[in-house]
Amino acid sequence: MKSITKAGLAVGTVLLLAACSSGTGGGGGSAAGGPSTGAAPAPPAPTRTPTPTPTPPPYGPVLGTNIDPVNAALGQVAGAKTLGDLDGVLGGIATSARTAGRSLGLADEPAAVTTARTELVAALTSLAADATKVRGDIKSRGVCAVGSAQAELGASEGLAAVSAALAKMAAAGYPTTFAVPQTPKQQSRSLDNGTLVREGRLRGQGVFKVDNGGRGDAVVSLALNGKSVHSVYVAKGQKASIEGVEDGTYEVYFAGGVDWDSDAKAFTQSCRFTKFQDTLAFETGRTATSWSITLQPTVGGNAKTDEVEADSFPQP
């Protein structure tokens, strides 16, 4: 039993040595199928493909896409024939300028035009506000004719700033089709005090006197059945009269404002239209009738007036 045990140990020793030998040999151990004592190889690291950086679109088309609608809207200014038409055009200018400003404010731009882009965005916002202001002035009668409304837009600081910023863009290699519309200049025309704008038959003996203490020039009319018969221009702070008024009961209208357009027979700016509630009767008897009115709120005054819509005001 002991010898067998020893023999077994010897054999085991040989096998153990063989196993150890195969672990350090060239390739024999692997062929013999012996156990491996080396660590398992690490799995290969995953290959990561870098995400490409998107190339920004060319800036010229981006600029043109946003400016073209503004340019198109401005191109309609000269063609407006009525204040209603121009109001719609101004709305388009405000909308397109506001939209362009927002879009360009979010778009990437080349470093060379960053300053110009900032100026352009601010200018477009200003232009939108200016166009909206002209619309408000039309509604409030701050401007009362197409020409004066066009002139106000033409003097817009925002419009000039857009043009200046786009000139810088063009100098940097990014031109556009933008063009400032041709608009008239604001005017301040007037007539000599006492000029008869409408001279009817002055064969009577009545006298009509006007004292203009208001804030602007005025044209005062004596009307029969809603139609002007006599109209006189009374400058601010001046007095004027119509002599030879024939007998009759007249309505009294006056239009006030700035810049008298003799062709249209109307003020083009700050216009207002008023009618006296009471009529004036001129009668010839032993003495001639003489009426005097003052175009200014007066303490103790006995004449009440009503505002009148422009389209229902008799032409002086």
C-alpha positions as CSV (number, residue, x, y, z in Angstrom):
1,M,0.0,0.0,0.0
2,K,2.8,2.4,0.8
3,S,4.7,1.7,-2.4
4,I,1.6,2.1,-4.5
5,T,1.0,5.3,-2.8
6,K,4.5,6.4,-3.5
7,A,4.3,5.4,-7.1
8,G,1.1,7.3,-7.5
9,L,2.7,10.3,-6.0
10,A,5.6,9.9,-8.4
11,V,3.4,9.7,-11.4
12,G,1.4,12.6,-10.1
13,T,4.6,14.5,-9.8
14,V,5.5,13.8,-13.3
15,L,2.2,14.9,-14.6
16,L,2.3,18.0,-12.5
17,L,5.7,18.8,-13.9
18,A,4.6,18.1,-17.4
19,A,1.6,20.4,-16.8
20,C,3.9,23.1,-15.5
21,S,6.3,22.5,-18.3
22,S,3.6,22.8,-20.9
23,G,2.5,26.1,-19.4
24,T,6.0,27.6,-20.0
25,G,6.8,25.9,-23.3
26,G,6.3,27.2,-26.8
27,G,3.1,25.6,-28.1
28,G,3.1,22.0,-26.8
29,G,0.9,22.7,-23.8
30,S,-1.8,24.1,-26.0
31,A,-1.6,21.1,-28.2
32,A,-1.9,18.8,-25.2
33,G,-5.0,20.5,-24.1
34,G,-3.6,21.4,-20.7
35,P,-5.2,24.2,-18.6
36,S,-4.0,27.8,-19.3
37,T,-3.0,30.0,-16.4
38,G,-2.8,33.3,-18.5
39,A,-5.6,36.1,-18.2
40,A,-8.3,36.2,-20.9
41,P,-7.6,38.9,-23.6
42,A,-9.6,42.1,-23.2
43,P,-12.4,42.7,-25.9
44,P,-11.5,45.2,-28.5
45,A,-12.5,48.8,-27.7
46,P,-15.5,50.0,-29.7
47,T,-14.7,52.3,-32.6
48,R,-16.3,55.7,-32.3
49,T,-16.9,57.8,-35.4
50,P,-16.7,61.5,-34.6
51,T,-19.9,63.5,-35.4
52,P,-19.1,65.9,-38.2
53,T,-19.7,69.6,-37.4
54,P,-22.5,70.9,-39.6
55,T,-21.4,73.4,-42.2
56,P,-23.4,76.7,-41.8
57,P,-25.3,77.7,-45.0
58,P,-23.8,80.6,-47.0
59,Y,-24.7,83.9,-45.4
60,G,-25.6,85.7,-48.7
61,P,-28.7,83.7,-49.4
62,V,-29.8,84.0,-45.7
63,L,-29.5,87.7,-45.8
64,G,-31.3,88.0,-49.2
65,T,-34.1,85.8,-48.1
66,N,-34.9,88.1,-45.2
67,I,-34.3,91.4,-46.8
68,D,-36.2,90.8,-50.1
69,P,-39.7,90.9,-48.5
70,V,-38.8,94.2,-46.8
71,N,-37.6,95.6,-50.1
72,A,-40.7,94.4,-51.9
73,A,-43.0,96.0,-49.3
74,L,-41.1,99.3,-49.6
75,G,-41.4,99.1,-53.3
76,Q,-45.2,99.5,-53.0
77,V,-45.0,102.9,-51.2
78,A,-44.9,105.0,-54.4
79,G,-47.9,103.2,-55.9
80,A,-50.3,104.0,-53.1
81,K,-53.1,106.3,-54.3
82,T,-55.1,106.7,-51.1
83,L,-54.4,106.8,-47.4
84,G,-56.2,103.5,-47.0
85,D,-53.9,101.9,-49.6
86,L,-50.8,103.3,-47.9
87,D,-52.0,102.1,-44.5
88,G,-52.0,98.5,-45.9
89,V,-48.5,99.0,-47.4
90,L,-47.2,100.3,-44.1
91,G,-48.6,97.3,-42.4
92,G,-46.6,95.0,-44.8
93,I,-43.5,97.0,-44.2
94,A,-43.8,96.7,-40.4
95,T,-44.5,92.9,-40.5
96,S,-41.7,92.1,-43.0
97,A,-39.1,94.3,-41.2
98,R,-40.0,92.8,-37.8
99,T,-39.8,89.2,-39.1
100,A,-36.5,89.9,-40.9
101,G,-35.0,91.3,-37.7
102,R,-36.0,88.3,-35.6
103,S,-34.7,85.8,-38.2
104,L,-31.4,87.5,-38.7
105,G,-30.9,87.8,-35.0
106,L,-31.0,84.0,-34.7
107,A,-29.0,83.2,-37.8
108,D,-25.2,82.6,-37.7
109,E,-23.2,85.2,-39.5
110,P,-19.5,85.4,-40.6
111,A,-17.3,87.2,-38.0
112,A,-16.6,89.9,-40.5
113,V,-20.2,91.2,-40.4
114,T,-21.1,90.6,-36.8
115,T,-21.2,94.3,-36.1
116,A,-23.1,95.1,-39.2
117,R,-25.6,92.3,-38.4
118,T,-26.2,93.7,-35.0
119,E,-26.8,97.2,-36.5
120,L,-29.1,95.7,-39.1
121,V,-31.3,93.8,-36.6
122,A,-31.7,97.0,-34.6
123,A,-32.5,99.1,-37.7
124,L,-35.1,96.6,-38.9
125,T,-36.8,96.8,-35.5
126,S,-36.7,100.6,-35.7
127,L,-38.2,100.6,-39.2
128,A,-41.1,98.4,-38.1
129,A,-41.8,100.9,-35.3
130,D,-41.5,103.8,-37.7
131,A,-44.0,102.3,-40.2
132,T,-46.4,101.6,-37.3
133,K,-46.1,105.2,-36.2
134,V,-47.0,106.5,-39.6
135,R,-50.1,104.3,-39.5
136,G,-51.1,105.8,-36.2
137,D,-50.6,109.3,-37.6
138,I,-52.9,108.5,-40.5
139,K,-55.6,107.3,-38.0
140,S,-55.2,110.3,-35.7
141,R,-55.0,112.8,-38.7
142,G,-51.4,113.7,-37.9
143,V,-50.9,113.2,-41.6
144,C,-53.9,113.8,-43.9
145,A,-52.6,113.2,-47.4
146,V,-50.7,110.4,-49.1
147,G,-47.7,112.7,-49.9
148,S,-47.3,113.8,-46.3
149,A,-47.5,110.2,-45.0
150,Q,-45.0,109.0,-47.6
151,A,-42.7,111.9,-46.6
152,E,-42.9,110.9,-42.9
153,L,-41.9,107.3,-43.8
154,G,-39.1,108.7,-46.1
155,A,-37.7,110.6,-43.1
156,S,-37.7,107.5,-40.9
157,E,-34.5,107.0,-38.9
158,G,-35.0,103.2,-39.1
159,L,-35.1,103.3,-42.9
160,A,-31.9,105.2,-43.1
161,A,-30.3,102.9,-40.5
162,V,-31.3,99.8,-42.5
163,S,-29.7,101.3,-45.7
164,A,-26.5,102.1,-43.8
165,A,-26.2,98.6,-42.3
166,L,-26.8,96.9,-45.6
167,A,-24.1,99.1,-47.2
168,K,-21.7,97.7,-44.7
169,M,-22.8,94.2,-45.6
170,A,-22.3,94.9,-49.3
171,A,-18.8,96.3,-48.6
172,A,-18.0,93.0,-46.8
173,G,-19.1,91.0,-49.8
174,Y,-22.8,90.4,-49.1
175,P,-24.9,92.7,-51.4
176,T,-28.7,92.8,-51.5
177,T,-31.3,94.3,-53.8
178,F,-32.4,96.7,-51.1
179,A,-33.4,100.2,-52.3
180,V,-34.8,103.1,-50.4
181,P,-38.1,104.3,-52.0
182,Q,-38.4,107.7,-53.5
183,T,-40.7,109.8,-51.3
184,P,-41.6,113.5,-51.3
185,K,-40.2,115.9,-48.8
186,Q,-42.5,117.2,-46.0
187,Q,-43.8,120.7,-46.8
188,S,-45.2,123.6,-44.9
189,R,-47.1,125.6,-47.4
190,S,-49.6,128.4,-46.5
191,L,-51.6,131.3,-48.0
192,D,-51.5,134.9,-47.2
193,N,-53.8,135.8,-44.4
194,G,-57.3,136.8,-45.6
195,T,-57.0,135.0,-49.0
196,L,-60.4,134.0,-50.3
197,V,-60.1,130.2,-51.0
198,R,-63.6,130.2,-52.4
199,E,-65.3,133.4,-53.4
200,G,-69.0,133.3,-54.0
201,R,-71.1,136.2,-55.1
202,L,-70.3,139.0,-52.6
203,R,-73.1,141.4,-53.5
204,G,-74.7,141.7,-50.1
205,Q,-73.9,143.9,-47.1
206,G,-73.1,141.3,-44.5
207,V,-69.7,141.1,-42.8
208,F,-68.2,137.9,-41.4
209,K,-65.2,138.4,-39.1
210,V,-62.8,135.6,-37.9
211,D,-60.2,135.8,-35.1
212,N,-57.9,132.8,-35.3
213,G,-56.4,132.3,-31.8
214,G,-55.9,128.6,-32.4
215,R,-52.7,126.5,-32.7
216,G,-52.5,126.6,-36.5
217,D,-53.8,128.1,-39.7
218,A,-57.4,127.7,-40.6
219,V,-59.8,128.0,-43.5
220,V,-63.3,129.1,-42.4
221,S,-66.3,128.5,-44.7
222,L,-69.9,129.8,-44.9
223,A,-72.0,127.1,-46.4
224,L,-75.5,126.6,-47.7
225,N,-77.0,123.1,-47.7
226,G,-73.6,121.6,-46.9
227,K,-71.8,123.3,-49.7
228,S,-69.2,126.1,-49.2
229,V,-70.2,129.5,-50.6
230,H,-67.4,131.6,-49.2
231,S,-64.1,130.4,-47.6
232,V,-61.3,132.6,-46.2
233,Y,-57.8,131.6,-45.1
234,V,-56.9,132.9,-41.6
235,A,-53.4,132.5,-40.4
236,K,-52.5,131.5,-36.9
237,G,-52.8,134.5,-34.5
238,Q,-54.4,136.6,-37.3
239,K,-57.8,138.1,-38.1
240,A,-59.6,138.2,-41.4
241,S,-63.0,139.0,-42.8
242,I,-65.4,138.4,-45.7
243,E,-67.4,141.5,-46.7
244,G,-70.4,141.5,-49.0
245,V,-72.1,138.4,-47.7
246,E,-75.5,138.0,-49.2
247,D,-78.6,137.4,-47.1
248,G,-79.2,133.9,-45.9
249,T,-78.7,131.4,-43.1
250,Y,-75.3,129.9,-43.3
251,E,-73.6,126.9,-41.6
252,V,-70.1,127.6,-40.4
253,Y,-67.3,125.1,-40.9
254,F,-63.6,125.4,-40.3
255,A,-60.6,123.3,-41.2
256,G,-57.3,123.6,-39.3
257,G,-53.9,122.2,-39.8
258,V,-50.4,122.6,-41.3
259,D,-49.3,122.7,-45.0
260,W,-52.1,123.9,-47.2
261,D,-52.4,122.1,-50.5
262,S,-54.0,124.6,-52.8
263,D,-54.7,122.0,-55.5
264,A,-56.5,119.7,-53.0
265,K,-57.8,122.6,-51.0
266,A,-56.9,120.8,-47.8
267,F,-54.2,120.7,-45.1
268,T,-51.9,117.8,-45.3
269,Q,-50.8,117.6,-41.7
270,S,-52.4,117.9,-38.2
271,C,-55.8,118.4,-39.9
272,R,-59.0,118.8,-38.0
273,F,-62.5,119.5,-39.2
274,T,-65.1,121.3,-37.1
275,K,-68.7,122.6,-37.5
276,F,-70.4,125.3,-35.4
277,Q,-73.6,123.9,-34.0
278,D,-75.5,127.2,-34.5
279,T,-76.1,128.8,-37.9
280,L,-75.5,132.4,-38.7
281,A,-78.4,134.5,-40.3
282,F,-77.4,137.4,-42.4
283,E,-80.2,139.9,-43.0
284,T,-80.2,143.3,-44.6
285,G,-82.5,145.9,-43.1
286,R,-81.7,149.3,-41.8
287,T,-78.3,147.9,-40.9
288,A,-76.2,145.1,-42.2
289,T,-75.6,142.0,-40.2
290,S,-72.1,141.5,-38.9
291,W,-71.0,138.2,-37.2
292,S,-67.7,137.6,-35.4
293,I,-66.3,134.2,-34.4
294,T,-63.2,133.3,-32.5
295,L,-61.4,130.0,-33.3
296,Q,-60.2,129.4,-29.7
297,P,-61.9,128.2,-26.5
298,T,-62.9,131.4,-24.8
299,V,-64.2,132.0,-21.3
300,G,-67.9,133.0,-21.6
301,G,-68.0,131.9,-25.2
302,N,-71.4,131.0,-26.5
303,A,-70.5,129.0,-29.6
304,K,-70.5,125.2,-29.5
305,T,-68.7,123.1,-32.1
306,D,-68.7,119.5,-33.2
307,E,-65.9,117.5,-34.8
308,V,-66.7,116.4,-38.4
309,E,-65.4,113.5,-40.4
310,A,-63.1,114.4,-43.3
311,D,-65.3,112.7,-45.9
312,S,-68.4,114.6,-44.8
313,F,-66.6,118.0,-44.7
314,P,-67.5,120.4,-47.5
315,Q,-64.6,121.3,-49.6
316,P,-63.6,125.0,-48.9
